[in-house]
Amino acid sequence: MNRAKELSEILNKLFTNKKFMATLMADEEKFSIDALIRKMSKILCYYIATGYEDTDYPYPKIEKMYDKIAQSQLKGRYQENLIENGVMTHSFNGYQKEIIEKYGFDYSQKLSEGEKVQKEKRRNALNALEKLFGESNYLQYQESKNSNEEQIFLTSPGEETFSYALKASPERLFAGPLKVYGDGNPVQEKKSIIIGEKKNTFFRKVLQDRMKTGIPDEMTKQYKEYAEEVAKTYCTLPPSFAMINLADIKDIPVSNRVYNEKQTSILKEYIDSKYLGSVKNFFSQSGYKAEDNELKDLATLRQFIPEDSFAIVDVMDAFELKQLYAKSKGAKIGQLIHYDTCENQGEASVQQLSSIIDDIEYNRDLDELNETYLVRKQNIQNQYLEKANVMQAQYQTADKQNLEEIKSHLREKEEAIFQREYVRKKGVPKGELKSFFENYLIPNDKMNELLKSDEEIVQDGLQYGSELHGVSHTRRVNFLLTALMNVGWMSERDQKMMRAIVKNHDIGRENDWEDSEHGEKSVQKLKENPERLEEFTEEEKELIEFVIKEHSKSFENNREVLRKLPKEESSHKWDLLQRFKDIDKLDRVRLDPMGKNPREGLNVSRLYNASSRTLEGLAYEAYNKVLEILDIEKQIFEIE
């Protein structure tokens, strides 16, 4: 795994975590995007320079360690990390993330015809709105310079990495149609934000007001369609940035701050002298001048960025952070805050409130909103409650025939997944997954139990943020546990404990490598969160913690520990441990789906129980299909 990908896992944990991001703003008397940018820049620089992977620190501790490093002369291992593991960054709108992940940066020539049409539709809609309500620098630059859209601009890690994402997300909206007019033009006051509303709702609200005075009646419909397309495309996904390994960029032809065909190569000596020449160059927080760091704003063509040299990080955009800050200062759902300062401006009107009710995603937020309005005049509360009740009634009295049509469509989609070909080792039987659902889960009333435990894992905030050992892996192991219950008898008590073992076995992971200590770290996490096992007796807790601790240890270590226990106690612990180790190993198919490397992937000869070995074929098919199937089954369950 390259350093960019390792860094992306760390930073995605931090920059999309509301609790962590709140620590960045805890001591701020006023909301400041620039202050947030400086802090996020420090975090990025800290992890690049140190190579550390621990994300349990609150921000003040990271800042303290960062400042200590920044005051040094970046010698020894810090300088080595910057040379060998450094990155450059490229920021982009959130809607581009999916297509970049799919095709790489050089996606223009790889798009399907449908994707090309959609891309052009989005761009035309945004161009039309900018022409009418205010152009961003991007559109002016495109027209005046006729620049090559195949260029991308790389910056050294620091403030500019986050400036685009937080201050102008996306830039063409907030520096174009949504900007405040000045320089002799009538000033358009920015609207207040309602706590709980989404960015696309805010965008529609602003554009709707502008359309009342800025568009002839016959054009209103057309521009509403443009506004809807832009809201749907540009305002629903968080901004992102890519980190590109510095080692790969050394061989990429670039133009340094001169956007023409002149090309230069980034030589190692150049990096040493300009990128690492002094503490100031790397750890500068002073801003955006070229002389601060001569590697800022490198232009290169997209095709020179290899697909395996970068990783993508999501960040919470400024709109969401403003609401998070206001909540930390006591604002409640349904209250108004100033667009720039985030100061509380009181309660929203019922009319304003009705525009964001659909944005509210959680019952607790709806309850909080109701509590806010209990202190208001009774007639206002009644209007709110009427709106909420209408929403509930619409849900409860939804047309039965329509629901049946949705259910039928879901069943067709599920059947297509069951029939889909998938990668598996030669000799492994196929077609076991559908049979398992039809012959065991459904007739034995096991489906509801599986879906409930699966959803608990999906919603669990302590799962490790990784494809290899994160939510997806834990969900599949949970499914394989259900399969093991079918082929190997387990008491109800043991089944209940095994569910808890599955859910918590990797919560202490800090990396994706072989790590014999992660079981013990997971147990420590359990002790820090005792509510996770509060339904179990002390004896059951001890059994659960034992299996989790020992599952990451070798067989020899397990045997040595069990040898010291009374025979009856060791027998039960060993039974649970070997069953769990088997289902955890069955999901090793993810490491080698073709079955070409038994040391990396699934080797059934290393499973302890004969009953576990019968699940080999199911494990291969489950890796390819079962999470999609479970998600569909949850939707069907909701309908039924």
C-alpha positions as CSV (number, residue, x, y, z in Angstrom):
1,M,0.0,0.0,0.0
2,N,1.5,3.4,-1.0
3,R,1.7,6.3,1.5
4,A,-1.0,8.3,-0.3
5,K,-3.5,5.5,0.4
6,E,-2.4,5.1,4.0
7,L,-2.7,8.8,4.5
8,S,-6.2,8.9,2.9
9,E,-7.5,6.3,5.4
10,I,-6.2,8.4,8.3
11,L,-7.5,11.7,7.0
12,N,-10.9,10.3,6.0
13,K,-11.4,9.2,9.6
14,L,-10.6,12.7,10.8
15,F,-12.1,15.2,8.3
16,T,-15.5,13.5,8.1
17,N,-15.8,12.9,11.8
18,K,-18.1,15.5,13.4
19,K,-16.7,15.0,16.9
20,F,-13.1,15.5,15.8
21,M,-14.0,18.5,13.6
22,A,-15.8,20.1,16.5
23,T,-12.5,20.0,18.5
24,L,-11.0,22.3,15.8
25,M,-13.6,24.9,16.5
26,A,-14.0,24.4,20.3
27,D,-11.9,27.5,21.3
28,E,-13.0,29.8,18.5
29,E,-15.0,32.8,19.7
30,K,-16.1,33.5,16.1
31,F,-16.4,31.2,13.2
32,S,-13.4,31.5,10.8
33,I,-12.9,29.4,7.7
34,D,-9.3,30.7,7.5
35,A,-8.6,29.4,11.0
36,L,-10.0,26.0,10.1
37,I,-7.9,25.9,7.0
38,R,-4.7,26.6,9.0
39,K,-5.6,23.8,11.5
40,M,-6.5,21.3,8.8
41,S,-3.3,22.1,7.0
42,K,-1.3,21.4,10.2
43,I,-3.0,18.0,10.5
44,L,-2.1,17.1,6.9
45,C,1.5,18.2,7.3
46,Y,1.8,16.5,10.7
47,Y,0.9,13.1,9.3
48,I,3.1,13.5,6.2
49,A,6.2,14.5,8.2
50,T,5.8,11.9,11.0
51,G,4.5,8.9,9.2
52,Y,2.3,8.3,12.3
53,E,-1.1,6.5,11.9
54,D,-2.8,6.9,15.3
55,T,-6.0,9.0,15.0
56,D,-7.1,8.9,18.6
57,Y,-5.7,12.3,19.3
58,P,-8.0,15.3,19.7
59,Y,-6.9,18.3,17.7
60,P,-5.1,20.2,20.5
61,K,-2.7,17.3,21.0
62,I,-1.9,17.1,17.3
63,E,-1.3,20.8,17.2
64,K,1.1,20.6,20.1
65,M,3.1,17.8,18.5
66,Y,3.0,19.5,15.2
67,D,4.4,22.8,16.6
68,K,7.2,20.9,18.2
69,I,8.2,19.3,14.9
70,A,7.8,22.6,13.0
71,Q,10.2,24.3,15.3
72,S,12.9,21.7,14.6
73,Q,15.0,21.7,11.4
74,L,13.2,18.8,9.8
75,K,16.3,16.6,10.1
76,G,16.5,12.8,10.3
77,R,13.4,10.8,9.9
78,Y,11.1,13.8,9.4
79,Q,13.1,14.9,6.3
80,E,13.2,11.3,5.1
81,N,9.5,11.0,5.4
82,L,9.0,14.2,3.4
83,I,11.2,12.9,0.6
84,E,10.1,9.3,0.4
85,N,6.5,9.6,1.6
86,G,5.5,13.1,0.6
87,V,2.5,14.0,-1.5
88,M,1.2,16.8,-3.6
89,T,-2.5,17.6,-3.6
90,H,-5.3,18.4,-6.1
91,S,-8.7,19.6,-5.0
92,F,-11.9,19.1,-6.9
93,N,-15.7,19.2,-6.5
94,G,-17.3,16.2,-4.8
95,Y,-19.3,15.1,-7.9
96,Q,-16.0,14.4,-9.7
97,K,-14.9,11.9,-7.0
98,E,-16.9,8.9,-8.4
99,I,-15.7,9.4,-11.9
100,I,-12.0,9.9,-10.9
101,E,-12.1,6.8,-8.7
102,K,-13.6,4.9,-11.6
103,Y,-11.3,6.1,-14.5
104,G,-8.5,8.0,-12.9
105,F,-7.6,11.7,-13.6
106,D,-7.4,11.0,-17.4
107,Y,-11.2,10.3,-17.5
108,S,-12.2,12.5,-20.5
109,Q,-11.4,9.9,-23.1
110,K,-12.8,7.0,-21.1
111,L,-16.3,8.2,-20.5
112,S,-19.2,6.4,-22.0
113,E,-21.4,8.4,-24.4
114,G,-24.1,8.7,-21.7
115,E,-21.5,10.0,-19.2
116,K,-20.2,12.5,-21.7
117,V,-23.7,13.8,-22.3
118,Q,-24.4,14.1,-18.6
119,K,-21.1,15.9,-18.0
120,E,-21.9,18.4,-20.8
121,K,-25.4,18.9,-19.4
122,R,-24.0,19.8,-15.9
123,R,-21.5,22.2,-17.3
124,N,-24.0,24.0,-19.6
125,A,-26.4,24.4,-16.6
126,L,-23.8,26.0,-14.5
127,N,-22.5,28.1,-17.3
128,A,-26.0,29.4,-17.9
129,L,-26.5,30.3,-14.3
130,E,-23.2,32.1,-14.1
131,K,-23.9,34.1,-17.2
132,L,-27.1,35.4,-15.6
133,F,-26.2,35.8,-12.0
134,G,-22.5,36.4,-11.9
135,E,-19.4,34.7,-13.4
136,S,-16.8,32.9,-11.4
137,N,-13.1,33.4,-12.3
138,Y,-13.2,29.9,-13.8
139,L,-15.6,30.8,-16.5
140,Q,-13.9,34.1,-17.3
141,Y,-10.5,32.3,-17.4
142,Q,-11.9,29.6,-19.8
143,E,-13.2,32.2,-22.2
144,S,-10.3,34.6,-22.1
145,K,-7.4,32.1,-22.2
146,N,-9.1,29.1,-23.9
147,S,-7.2,27.0,-21.5
148,N,-6.7,23.3,-21.9
149,E,-9.2,21.4,-19.7
150,E,-6.9,18.4,-19.7
151,Q,-4.6,20.3,-17.3
152,I,-4.8,19.8,-13.6
153,F,-3.1,21.9,-10.9
154,L,-1.1,20.4,-8.1
155,T,-0.2,22.2,-4.9
156,S,2.1,21.4,-2.1
157,P,0.2,20.1,1.0
158,G,-1.0,22.9,3.2
159,E,-3.5,25.7,3.2
160,E,-4.3,25.7,-0.5
161,T,-5.3,22.1,-0.3
162,F,-8.3,23.1,1.9
163,S,-8.9,26.6,0.6
164,Y,-10.7,25.4,-2.5
165,A,-12.8,22.8,-0.6
166,L,-13.9,24.9,2.4
167,K,-14.0,28.5,1.1
168,A,-15.4,27.8,-2.3
169,S,-17.3,24.5,-2.4
170,P,-17.8,24.3,-5.3
171,E,-15.9,27.4,-6.4
172,R,-18.0,28.1,-9.4
173,L,-21.1,28.5,-7.2
174,F,-19.8,30.4,-4.3
175,A,-17.6,32.7,-6.4
176,G,-20.3,33.0,-9.1
177,P,-24.1,32.8,-8.7
178,L,-24.0,32.9,-4.9
179,K,-21.4,35.6,-4.4
180,V,-22.2,38.9,-2.7
181,Y,-22.1,41.7,-5.3
182,G,-20.0,44.8,-4.7
183,D,-17.8,47.2,-6.6
184,G,-20.7,49.6,-7.4
185,N,-23.2,46.9,-8.0
186,P,-26.3,46.5,-5.7
187,V,-25.3,44.4,-2.7
188,Q,-27.1,41.1,-2.5
189,E,-27.2,40.1,1.2
190,K,-26.5,36.4,1.8
191,K,-29.5,34.6,3.3
192,S,-29.3,33.2,6.8
193,I,-28.7,29.4,7.2
194,I,-31.3,27.3,9.0
195,I,-29.7,24.7,11.3
196,G,-30.7,21.4,9.8
197,E,-30.9,22.4,6.1
198,K,-28.8,21.0,3.4
199,K,-26.6,22.9,1.0
200,N,-28.7,22.1,-2.0
201,T,-31.9,23.5,-0.3
202,F,-30.0,26.7,0.6
203,F,-28.8,27.0,-3.0
204,R,-32.4,26.6,-4.4
205,K,-33.6,29.2,-1.9
206,V,-31.0,31.8,-3.0
207,L,-31.6,31.1,-6.7
208,Q,-35.4,31.3,-6.4
209,D,-35.1,34.8,-5.0
210,R,-32.7,35.9,-7.7
211,M,-35.0,34.5,-10.4
212,K,-37.9,36.6,-9.2
213,T,-36.1,39.8,-10.3
214,G,-33.5,38.6,-12.7
215,I,-35.3,36.5,-15.3
216,P,-38.2,37.2,-17.7
217,D,-41.2,35.1,-17.0
218,E,-40.9,33.1,-20.2
219,M,-37.4,32.0,-19.2
220,T,-38.1,31.1,-15.6
221,K,-38.9,27.5,-16.2
222,Q,-35.7,26.9,-18.1
223,Y,-33.6,28.5,-15.4
224,K,-35.4,26.5,-12.7
225,E,-34.3,23.4,-14.5
226,Y,-30.7,24.6,-14.6
227,A,-30.8,25.4,-10.9
228,E,-32.2,22.0,-10.1
229,E,-29.5,20.3,-12.1
230,V,-26.8,22.3,-10.4
231,A,-28.3,21.7,-7.0
232,K,-28.5,18.0,-7.6
233,T,-25.0,17.7,-9.0
234,Y,-22.8,20.2,-7.3
235,C,-24.4,20.6,-3.9
236,T,-25.1,17.1,-2.6
237,L,-21.6,15.7,-2.3
238,P,-18.7,16.9,-0.1
239,P,-15.6,18.3,-1.7
240,S,-12.6,16.1,-2.0
241,F,-8.9,16.3,-2.7
242,A,-6.5,13.8,-4.1
243,M,-3.0,13.1,-2.7
244,I,-0.5,12.1,-5.2
245,N,2.8,10.4,-4.2
246,L,5.7,12.8,-4.6
247,A,7.9,10.0,-5.8
248,D,5.6,9.6,-8.9
249,I,5.5,13.3,-9.6
250,K,9.2,13.4,-9.9
251,D,8.9,11.8,-13.3
252,I,5.9,13.8,-14.5
253,P,6.4,16.7,-16.9
254,V,5.0,19.8,-15.4
255,S,4.9,23.6,-15.9
256,N,5.8,25.6,-12.8
257,R,3.3,28.5,-12.4
258,V,3.5,29.1,-16.2
259,Y,0.4,27.7,-17.9
260,N,1.8,27.1,-21.4
261,E,3.6,24.3,-23.2
262,K,6.9,24.8,-21.4
263,Q,7.6,21.7,-19.4
264,T,10.0,21.1,-16.5
265,S,11.0,18.0,-14.5
266,I,10.9,18.0,-10.8
267,L,14.3,16.7,-9.9
268,K,15.2,15.3,-6.5
269,E,17.7,18.1,-6.0
270,Y,15.0,20.7,-6.7
271,I,12.7,19.1,-4.2
272,D,15.5,19.1,-1.6
273,S,16.3,22.7,-2.1
274,K,12.8,24.2,-2.6
275,Y,10.4,21.8,-1.0
276,L,12.6,20.9,2.0
277,G,15.1,23.7,2.0
278,S,13.8,25.2,5.2
279,V,11.2,24.7,7.9
280,K,9.3,27.7,6.5
281,N,8.8,26.2,3.1
282,F,7.0,23.1,4.3
283,F,5.3,24.3,7.4
284,S,4.4,27.8,6.2
285,Q,0.9,28.8,7.2
286,S,1.2,32.3,5.7
287,G,-0.8,31.8,2.6
288,Y,-0.8,31.8,-1.1
289,K,2.3,33.6,-2.5
290,A,4.4,31.9,-5.0
291,E,7.6,32.9,-3.2
292,D,6.5,31.0,-0.1
293,N,6.8,27.7,-1.8
294,E,8.0,27.4,-5.4
295,L,6.2,24.1,-5.9
296,K,2.8,25.6,-5.5
297,D,0.4,25.4,-8.5
298,L,2.2,23.0,-10.8
299,A,0.3,22.4,-14.0
300,T,0.4,19.0,-15.7
301,L,-1.7,17.0,-18.1
302,R,-4.1,14.5,-16.6
303,Q,-2.7,11.5,-18.5
304,F,0.5,11.8,-16.6
305,I,-1.0,10.9,-13.2
306,P,-0.9,7.1,-12.8
307,E,-4.1,5.5,-11.5
308,D,-2.3,3.7,-8.7
309,S,-0.4,6.8,-7.5
310,F,-3.1,8.7,-5.7
311,A,-5.8,8.4,-3.1
312,I,-8.9,10.6,-2.4
313,V,-9.9,12.3,0.9
314,D,-13.3,13.8,1.6
315,V,-13.7,16.9,3.8
316,M,-16.8,18.4,5.4
317,D,-17.5,21.6,3.4
318,A,-17.9,25.0,4.9
319,F,-21.7,24.9,4.9
320,E,-21.8,21.8,7.1
321,L,-19.0,23.1,9.3
322,K,-20.9,26.4,9.9
323,Q,-23.8,24.5,11.2
324,L,-21.6,22.2,13.3
325,Y,-19.9,25.3,14.9
326,A,-23.3,27.0,15.6
327,K,-24.6,23.8,17.3
328,S,-21.4,23.7,19.4
329,K,-22.3,27.2,20.6
330,G,-25.9,26.3,21.5
331,A,-27.9,26.7,18.4
332,K,-30.7,24.3,17.9
333,I,-32.4,22.6,14.9
334,G,-34.7,25.1,13.2
335,Q,-32.8,28.3,14.3
336,L,-31.3,30.8,12.0
337,I,-27.6,31.7,11.9
338,H,-25.7,34.4,10.1
339,Y,-24.1,33.2,6.8
340,D,-20.6,34.5,7.6
341,T,-20.4,34.8,11.4
342,C,-22.6,31.9,12.3
343,E,-24.1,34.0,15.1
344,N,-27.6,32.9,16.3
345,Q,-30.3,35.0,14.7
346,G,-33.3,33.4,16.4
347,E,-36.0,31.1,15.2
348,A,-36.9,30.4,11.7
349,S,-40.5,31.1,10.6
350,V,-42.9,28.3,9.9
351,Q,-42.6,29.0,6.2
352,Q,-38.8,28.8,6.4
353,L,-39.1,25.7,8.5
354,S,-41.4,23.9,6.0
355,S,-38.7,24.2,3.3
356,I,-36.2,22.1,5.3
357,I,-38.3,19.5,7.0
358,D,-37.4,17.0,4.2
359,D,-33.7,17.7,4.9
360,I,-34.0,16.4,8.5
361,E,-32.8,12.8,8.5
362,Y,-32.9,11.7,12.1
363,N,-35.9,11.4,14.5
364,R,-33.8,13.0,17.3
365,D,-33.4,16.1,15.2
366,L,-37.1,16.2,14.4
367,D,-37.8,15.9,18.2
368,E,-35.3,18.7,18.9
369,L,-37.1,20.8,16.3
370,N,-40.4,20.1,18.0
371,E,-39.0,21.1,21.4
372,T,-37.7,24.3,20.0
373,Y,-41.1,25.3,18.9
374,L,-42.9,24.3,22.1
375,V,-41.8,27.6,23.6
376,R,-43.3,29.5,20.7
377,K,-46.9,30.7,20.3
378,Q,-49.4,27.8,20.2
379,N,-50.6,28.6,16.7
380,I,-47.1,28.4,15.2
381,Q,-46.5,25.1,17.0
382,N,-49.8,23.8,15.5
383,Q,-48.7,24.7,12.0
384,Y,-45.4,22.9,12.5
385,L,-47.1,19.8,13.9
386,E,-49.6,19.8,11.1
387,K,-46.8,19.7,8.6
388,A,-45.0,17.0,10.5
389,N,-48.2,15.0,10.8
390,V,-48.9,15.3,7.0
391,M,-45.4,13.9,6.3
392,Q,-46.1,11.0,8.6
393,A,-49.6,10.3,7.1
394,Q,-48.2,10.4,3.6
395,Y,-45.7,7.7,4.6
396,Q,-48.3,5.5,6.4
397,T,-50.9,5.7,3.6
398,A,-48.6,5.3,0.7
399,D,-50.3,3.6,-2.2
400,K,-50.1,-0.2,-1.6
401,Q,-49.9,-1.0,-5.3
402,N,-46.9,1.3,-5.7
403,L,-45.2,-0.4,-2.8
404,E,-45.8,-3.8,-4.4
405,E,-44.3,-2.6,-7.6
406,I,-41.2,-1.4,-5.8
407,K,-41.0,-4.7,-4.0
408,S,-41.3,-6.6,-7.3
409,H,-38.5,-4.4,-8.8
410,L,-36.3,-5.1,-5.8
411,R,-36.9,-8.9,-6.1
412,E,-35.9,-8.7,-9.8
413,K,-32.8,-6.8,-8.9
414,E,-31.9,-9.3,-6.2
415,E,-32.5,-12.2,-8.6
416,A,-30.1,-10.6,-11.1
417,I,-27.4,-10.4,-8.4
418,F,-28.0,-14.1,-7.5
419,Q,-27.5,-15.1,-11.1
420,R,-24.5,-12.8,-11.7
421,E,-21.2,-14.5,-12.5
422,Y,-18.4,-14.0,-10.0
423,V,-14.7,-14.7,-9.5
424,R,-14.0,-17.9,-7.6
425,K,-11.2,-20.4,-7.3
426,K,-11.3,-23.4,-9.7
427,G,-13.2,-26.3,-8.3
428,V,-15.3,-24.2,-5.9
429,P,-19.1,-25.0,-6.4
430,K,-21.4,-22.1,-7.4
431,G,-25.0,-21.2,-6.7
432,E,-25.0,-21.7,-2.9
433,L,-26.0,-18.2,-1.8
434,K,-29.6,-18.3,-3.2
435,S,-30.1,-21.8,-1.8
436,F,-29.0,-20.6,1.6
437,F,-31.4,-17.7,1.7
438,E,-34.3,-19.8,0.4
439,N,-33.7,-23.0,2.4
440,Y,-32.4,-21.7,5.7
441,L,-32.8,-18.0,6.4
442,I,-36.4,-17.5,5.2
443,P,-38.1,-20.8,6.4
444,N,-36.3,-20.7,9.8
445,D,-37.1,-17.1,10.5
446,K,-33.5,-16.2,10.6
447,M,-33.6,-13.3,8.2
448,N,-34.8,-10.6,10.7
449,E,-32.1,-11.5,13.1
450,L,-29.4,-11.3,10.4
451,L,-30.7,-8.0,9.1
452,K,-30.9,-6.5,12.6
453,S,-27.3,-7.5,13.5
454,D,-26.1,-6.4,10.0
455,E,-27.6,-2.9,10.4
456,E,-26.0,-2.6,13.9
457,I,-22.6,-3.1,12.2
458,V,-23.4,-0.6,9.4
459,Q,-24.4,2.1,12.0
460,D,-21.5,1.3,14.4
461,G,-19.2,4.3,14.7
462,L,-16.3,2.2,16.2
463,Q,-15.7,0.0,13.1
464,Y,-12.3,0.4,11.6
465,G,-12.3,2.6,8.5
466,S,-11.0,0.2,5.9
467,E,-12.2,-2.0,3.1
468,L,-10.0,-4.9,4.3
469,H,-10.9,-4.8,8.0
470,G,-13.8,-2.4,8.2
471,V,-17.6,-2.5,8.0
472,S,-17.7,-4.6,4.8
473,H,-15.5,-7.3,6.3
474,T,-17.4,-7.3,9.6
475,R,-20.7,-7.6,7.8
476,R,-19.5,-10.6,5.8
477,V,-18.1,-12.3,8.9
478,N,-21.5,-11.7,10.5
479,F,-23.2,-13.4,7.6
480,L,-20.8,-16.3,7.7
481,L,-21.6,-16.7,11.4
482,T,-25.2,-17.2,10.4
483,A,-24.2,-19.8,7.9
484,L,-22.1,-21.6,10.5
485,M,-25.1,-21.7,12.8
486,N,-26.8,-23.8,10.0
487,V,-24.1,-26.4,9.6
488,G,-22.7,-26.5,13.2
489,W,-24.9,-26.6,16.3
490,M,-24.6,-23.6,18.7
491,S,-26.6,-22.8,21.8
492,E,-28.6,-19.6,21.8
493,R,-26.3,-18.2,24.4
494,D,-23.2,-18.9,22.3
495,Q,-24.9,-17.5,19.2
496,K,-25.6,-14.2,21.1
497,M,-22.0,-14.0,22.3
498,M,-20.6,-14.8,18.8
499,R,-22.6,-11.9,17.4
500,A,-20.9,-9.6,19.9
501,I,-17.5,-11.1,19.1
502,V,-18.0,-10.5,15.4
503,K,-19.2,-6.9,15.8
504,N,-16.2,-6.0,18.1
505,H,-13.3,-8.1,16.9
506,D,-11.6,-5.4,14.8
507,I,-12.6,-2.1,16.5
508,G,-9.1,-1.8,17.9
509,R,-7.4,-2.1,14.5
510,E,-5.0,0.7,13.5
511,N,-3.7,-0.7,10.2
512,D,-4.4,-3.4,7.6
513,W,-1.2,-5.4,8.2
514,E,-0.7,-8.6,10.1
515,D,-1.1,-7.4,13.7
516,S,-1.2,-9.9,16.6
517,E,-2.0,-7.1,19.1
518,H,-5.2,-5.7,17.5
519,G,-7.4,-8.2,19.4
520,E,-6.1,-6.9,22.7
521,K,-6.6,-3.3,21.5
522,S,-10.2,-4.2,20.5
523,V,-10.8,-5.5,24.1
524,Q,-9.4,-2.2,25.4
525,K,-11.9,-0.3,23.2
526,L,-14.6,-2.4,24.7
527,K,-13.5,-1.5,28.2
528,E,-13.6,2.2,27.2
529,N,-17.2,1.7,25.9
530,P,-18.8,-0.7,28.5
531,E,-22.3,-0.1,27.1
532,R,-21.4,-2.3,24.1
533,L,-21.6,-5.4,26.4
534,E,-24.1,-4.2,29.0
535,E,-26.6,-7.0,28.1
536,F,-24.2,-9.8,29.0
537,T,-23.3,-11.3,32.4
538,E,-19.8,-10.9,33.8
539,E,-19.0,-14.5,32.8
540,E,-20.2,-13.9,29.3
541,K,-18.2,-10.6,29.0
542,E,-15.1,-12.5,30.0
543,L,-15.7,-15.2,27.3
544,I,-16.3,-12.5,24.6
545,E,-13.2,-10.6,25.5
546,F,-11.1,-13.7,25.6
547,V,-12.1,-14.7,22.1
548,I,-11.5,-11.2,20.7
549,K,-8.1,-10.9,22.4
550,E,-6.9,-14.3,21.2
551,H,-8.3,-14.3,17.7
552,S,-5.4,-12.3,16.4
553,K,-2.8,-14.6,18.1
554,S,-1.3,-17.7,16.7
555,F,-2.5,-21.2,17.3
556,E,0.6,-21.9,19.4
557,N,-0.1,-18.9,21.6
558,N,-3.8,-19.9,21.9
559,R,-2.8,-23.4,23.0
560,E,-0.3,-22.1,25.6
561,V,-3.0,-19.7,27.1
562,L,-5.7,-22.4,27.2
563,R,-3.3,-25.0,28.7
564,K,-3.2,-23.0,31.9
565,L,-7.0,-23.0,32.4
566,P,-9.3,-25.6,34.0
567,K,-10.3,-28.2,31.5
568,E,-14.1,-27.3,31.3
569,E,-13.3,-23.6,31.0
570,S,-10.7,-24.1,28.3
571,S,-12.9,-26.4,26.4
572,H,-15.7,-23.9,26.0
573,K,-13.3,-21.0,25.2
574,W,-11.5,-23.1,22.6
575,D,-14.8,-24.1,21.0
576,L,-15.9,-20.4,20.6
577,L,-12.4,-19.3,19.6
578,Q,-12.0,-21.9,16.8
579,R,-15.5,-21.2,15.5
580,F,-14.8,-17.5,15.3
581,K,-11.4,-17.9,13.8
582,D,-12.9,-20.1,11.1
583,I,-15.5,-17.6,10.0
584,D,-12.9,-14.8,10.1
585,K,-10.6,-16.8,7.9
586,L,-13.4,-17.7,5.5
587,D,-13.6,-14.0,4.5
588,R,-9.9,-14.2,3.4
589,V,-11.3,-14.7,0.0
590,R,-11.2,-10.9,-0.3
591,L,-7.4,-11.1,-0.3
592,D,-7.2,-13.5,-3.1
593,P,-10.5,-13.9,-5.0
594,M,-9.0,-16.1,-7.7
595,G,-7.6,-18.6,-5.1
596,K,-4.1,-18.4,-6.7
597,N,-2.2,-17.7,-3.5
598,P,-3.2,-20.0,-0.5
599,R,-0.9,-18.1,1.8
600,E,-2.7,-14.8,1.2
601,G,-6.3,-15.9,0.6
602,L,-8.6,-18.7,1.9
603,N,-6.9,-22.0,2.6
604,V,-9.7,-24.4,3.9
605,S,-7.1,-26.8,5.2
606,R,-6.3,-24.2,7.9
607,L,-9.9,-24.2,9.2
608,Y,-10.4,-26.0,12.5
609,N,-13.8,-27.6,11.9
610,A,-15.1,-29.8,9.1
611,S,-18.4,-27.9,9.2
612,S,-16.6,-24.7,8.4
613,R,-14.9,-26.2,5.4
614,T,-18.3,-26.9,3.8
615,L,-18.8,-23.1,3.6
616,E,-15.9,-22.5,1.1
617,G,-18.2,-22.0,-1.9
618,L,-20.6,-19.8,0.1
619,A,-17.7,-17.6,1.2
620,Y,-16.6,-16.9,-2.4
621,E,-20.1,-16.0,-3.5
622,A,-20.8,-14.0,-0.4
623,Y,-17.7,-11.9,-0.9
624,N,-19.0,-10.9,-4.4
625,K,-22.7,-10.5,-3.6
626,V,-24.0,-10.8,-0.1
627,L,-23.8,-7.1,1.0
628,E,-25.8,-6.0,-2.0
629,I,-28.4,-8.7,-1.2
630,L,-28.7,-7.7,2.4
631,D,-29.2,-4.1,1.5
632,I,-32.0,-5.1,-0.8
633,E,-33.6,-7.4,1.8
634,K,-33.6,-4.4,4.2
635,Q,-35.6,-2.4,1.7
636,I,-38.0,-5.2,1.2
637,F,-38.4,-5.6,5.0
638,E,-39.2,-1.9,5.3
639,I,-42.0,-2.4,2.7
640,E,-43.4,-5.5,4.3
